[in-house]
Structure formats: C-alpha cells, structure tokens
Amino acid sequence: MKYFTIKNKVASAVLAIGVPSALGAVLMSVSQIIINSQMAEYGDMAIAAMGVAMKVVTILFTNQIVSAFLADTSAFGYAVQFSRILLTTSFLFGVFYVLTNALQPVADIVSLVLAYVLYVNTSKKMAVQ
C-alpha cells in the first residue's frame, strides 16, 4: 500500500487507464440494454439470433477489429488470440449467470432453514435453564 501514492503518480496512472475503461464498459452495457429492448418486440429468439450473429461477425473479423485499435504489432497477436479465447468461452458466462441466479434461492432457503434450526435449538436450551 505504501507504493500506491499520489506523489509517485501510481494512482493517477491507474485512474488514467481505469476510468476510460469503466466508462467504456458502462456504455457497452447501456447500448446492449437499448438494443435488447428494441429487439424484445420480436421475441427471445430474435435476441438470441442477434447475439449469435454478433459473435460470428466478431470471430470472422477479429483481425480487422483488433487492428482498428492497435498499432503495435507485438501486441496484435496477443490481442487477436485473447479476443478469440473470450469469444469461444463467452457462452460460459451465460451458463454461470443462469446457475448463479438459479442457485441463489436455494442458498437463501438453506440459510433460512439453518437459522430456524439454530433458533429452535437455542430456544429449547434456554427453556431448560
């Protein structure tokens, strides 16, 4: 923590990279919300088809998309490889999202049952005393 100071400009360097990145992520999310809300009129299959189409276009034109943002040739190969890894594994994010949202109520019920059992056991012990 002692190296993370304003004096050495570490914090400002991190913020200079992090703030635009965060704003970009927020704008991408907002644009996706707007697009999905417009596509919702056509049904769930239209939204799914749009997602698949965007992935296919991105996979086919990865080199062109990356070259629009990178001029450094040494980083280009890494960026293309990383983009393809993200694109081919992005379905896992959907699976994790569904599982998380499906299992969250189960965890809530389990914690509720445990709280009830603890309450009953504690009240029995207090009644005995």
C-alpha positions as CSV (number, residue, x, y, z in Angstrom):
1,M,0.0,0.0,0.0
2,K,3.0,2.3,0.5
3,Y,3.7,2.3,-3.2
4,F,0.2,3.4,-4.1
5,T,0.6,7.2,-3.6
6,I,-0.4,10.3,-5.5
7,K,3.1,11.5,-5.1
8,N,4.6,8.8,-7.3
9,K,1.6,9.2,-9.7
10,V,0.8,5.5,-9.4
11,A,-2.8,6.3,-8.5
12,S,-3.2,8.8,-11.4
13,A,-1.7,6.3,-13.8
14,V,-4.2,3.6,-12.7
15,L,-7.1,6.0,-12.9
16,A,-6.0,7.2,-16.3
17,I,-6.4,3.7,-17.6
18,G,-9.3,2.5,-15.3
19,V,-11.7,5.4,-15.7
20,P,-12.0,5.3,-19.5
21,S,-12.2,1.5,-19.4
22,A,-15.0,1.7,-16.8
23,L,-16.9,4.3,-18.9
24,G,-16.5,2.1,-22.0
25,A,-17.9,-0.9,-20.1
26,V,-20.8,1.2,-18.9
27,L,-21.5,2.5,-22.4
28,M,-21.4,-1.0,-23.9
29,S,-23.8,-2.3,-21.2
30,V,-26.2,0.6,-21.8
31,S,-26.0,0.1,-25.6
32,Q,-26.7,-3.6,-25.2
33,I,-29.7,-2.8,-23.0
34,I,-31.1,-0.5,-25.6
35,I,-30.6,-2.9,-28.4
36,N,-32.1,-5.8,-26.5
37,S,-35.1,-3.7,-25.5
38,Q,-35.6,-2.8,-29.2
39,M,-35.2,-6.5,-30.2
40,A,-37.6,-7.7,-27.4
41,E,-40.5,-6.7,-29.6
42,Y,-39.5,-9.5,-31.9
43,G,-39.2,-12.1,-29.2
44,D,-36.5,-14.1,-27.4
45,M,-35.3,-15.9,-30.5
46,A,-34.6,-12.6,-32.2
47,I,-32.4,-11.5,-29.3
48,A,-30.6,-14.9,-29.3
49,A,-30.1,-14.8,-33.1
50,M,-28.7,-11.3,-32.8
51,G,-26.2,-12.4,-30.2
52,V,-25.0,-15.3,-32.3
53,A,-24.7,-13.1,-35.4
54,M,-22.6,-10.6,-33.5
55,K,-20.3,-13.4,-32.3
56,V,-19.9,-14.8,-35.8
57,V,-19.1,-11.4,-37.2
58,T,-16.6,-10.7,-34.5
59,I,-14.9,-14.1,-34.9
60,L,-14.7,-13.6,-38.7
61,F,-13.3,-10.1,-38.5
62,T,-11.2,-10.3,-35.3
63,N,-8.0,-9.2,-37.1
64,Q,-9.7,-6.2,-38.6
65,I,-11.4,-5.2,-35.4
66,V,-8.2,-5.5,-33.4
67,S,-6.1,-3.6,-36.0
68,A,-8.6,-0.7,-35.7
69,F,-7.5,-0.3,-32.0
70,L,-3.9,-1.5,-32.0
71,A,-0.9,-0.2,-34.0
72,D,1.7,-2.1,-32.1
73,T,2.5,-5.3,-34.0
74,S,3.9,-7.1,-30.9
75,A,0.6,-6.7,-29.1
76,F,-1.5,-7.5,-32.1
77,G,-1.1,-11.3,-31.9
78,Y,-1.8,-11.4,-28.2
79,A,-4.9,-9.3,-28.7
80,V,-6.3,-11.5,-31.5
81,Q,-5.6,-14.6,-29.5
82,F,-7.2,-13.2,-26.4
83,S,-10.2,-12.0,-28.3
84,R,-10.8,-15.4,-29.8
85,I,-10.4,-17.1,-26.4
86,L,-13.0,-14.7,-25.0
87,L,-15.4,-15.2,-27.9
88,T,-15.2,-19.0,-27.7
89,T,-15.7,-19.1,-24.0
90,S,-18.3,-16.4,-23.7
91,F,-21.1,-18.9,-23.5
92,L,-19.8,-19.9,-20.1
93,F,-20.7,-16.5,-18.7
94,G,-24.3,-17.2,-19.7
95,V,-24.2,-20.6,-18.0
96,F,-22.6,-19.2,-14.8
97,Y,-25.2,-16.4,-14.8
98,V,-28.1,-18.8,-15.1
99,L,-26.6,-21.2,-12.5
100,T,-26.0,-18.3,-10.1
101,N,-29.5,-16.9,-10.4
102,A,-31.0,-20.4,-10.2
103,L,-29.0,-21.4,-7.1
104,Q,-29.3,-18.2,-5.2
105,P,-32.9,-19.0,-4.0
106,V,-31.6,-22.5,-2.9
107,A,-28.9,-20.8,-0.8
108,D,-31.5,-18.5,0.7
109,I,-33.7,-21.4,1.6
110,V,-30.8,-23.4,3.1
111,S,-29.8,-20.4,5.2
112,L,-33.4,-19.8,6.3
113,V,-33.7,-23.5,7.4
114,L,-30.3,-23.3,9.3
115,A,-31.4,-20.1,11.0
116,Y,-34.7,-21.8,12.1
117,V,-32.9,-24.9,13.4
118,L,-30.5,-22.8,15.4
119,Y,-33.4,-20.8,16.7
120,V,-35.3,-23.9,17.8
121,N,-32.2,-25.4,19.4
122,T,-31.3,-22.2,21.2
123,S,-34.9,-21.7,22.5
124,K,-35.0,-25.3,23.8
125,K,-31.7,-24.8,25.6
126,M,-33.0,-21.6,27.1
127,A,-36.3,-23.2,28.2
128,V,-34.4,-25.9,30.0
129,Q,-32.4,-23.4,32.0
